[in-house]
Amino acid sequence: MLDVLSRNWWTFAARGVAAVIFGILALAMPGIALVVLVFLFGAYALVDGVFALIGAVREAEAHNRWAHLLFVGIFGILVGAITFFFWQITAFALLYLIAAWAVVTGILELVGAFELRRHLPGDLWWVLAGLASIAFGVLLILRPLSGALAVIWIIGIYAIIFGGFLIGLAFRLRGLKRDAVTVPG
């Protein structure tokens, strides 16, 4: 598992960068119309889902556990598609859709993190990303009427934190790949 993840470190980096970009856009333009936020979120969920599917395929090719990444990918693509096709969705319904997506993704990210920790003891990046997702989803469920501006800020901050954790994991995996390469001499 560790070999495949370290060879495909860039999928985590791409997911992390997409999350950070989404978060920055949400924070930089808090007054944007709900429709724009809907499309930004839909695009992010689709990109995240596609890169998770790429990771699942790579894991399957290496005969490693891949189901959690497959479910993250399918769920992300499904949520993104629903967001695009039903863009008139209310902010309240979108909030619960995002919250459910964050909790499910967080749980599945933790599954992957605990599998990785068998091969890379002490690594917390993926665990932190999963916990950030769950905390974000629960916060949205507990405070659904906190207002659109607050929700935009929460979404932006969450996306930046989650993306940062995935980027941290990507660089850790990239370092492992680089360390595994032996120089002929």
PyMOL commands that set and color helices and strands:
alter all, ss='L'
color gray80, all
select helices_A, chain A and resi 2-7+9-28+34-61+67-85+91-119+125-142+148-180
alter helices_A, ss='H'
color red, helices_A
deselect
rebuild
show_as cartoon
